Amino acid sequence: MSTPRLPPPVHELTATVMAPAAALSAFDGQIRGEGVQGLFLGDTRVLSEARLRFGDGEPRALARVEEGPGRTRFIGYAPAHGDPVADPTVRVDRTRLAGPHGMSEEIRVRSTATTAVRASVTVDLRCDLSTLEALKHGEPVPDLPAQVTRVGGGEPALAWITPAMAVTVVAPGASLVAAPVRLVWDVDLAPGAGVTLR
């Protein structure tokens, strides 16, 4: 008789909560789809991955700041970019806000480098609509396919649509890719400049 595979302990995760939404991530803010990581609405995981990259790599964590109910800021840096000095010159802050209909994020990139910094900022996304109960028991749930659609006043969005639920992601200024599911912004920062992505 096989023993069910259980997820890692939840006390190791960072929770950003404003009922009924709860985002469970690693210390660095990454939602990698491991264990019970994800964005939940009630007991349904509406996003199983939200992984930020700057260029070819993930930002390295410096700190995590709880800024109030339902708001967490993750402070990091891009190690392979900027000036080749000991102190990082490209900082990447990710602020997560949970709310009644899901979550929003703001990504702020600031450069103190002496030369221009050019890179793609990407967020890889996955959705499986798994239940919390299934995750607790380690039951595998396949990812759902996404599609590029339009919402509201015609704004482009990524969407996962089932008869029971629709999950949408909007990201002004980003290129939307349905396979693999990804948001992409190309940034070009002059020395001392910054940019905010939402």
Helices and strands as residue ranges (DSSP letters): G 10-12, E 14-18, E 21-25, E 38-41, E 44-47, E 49-54, E 60-68, E 71-77, E 90-99, E 102-111, E 117-126, H 132-136, E 147-151, E 155-161, E 166-169, E 175-178, E 181-189, E 194-197
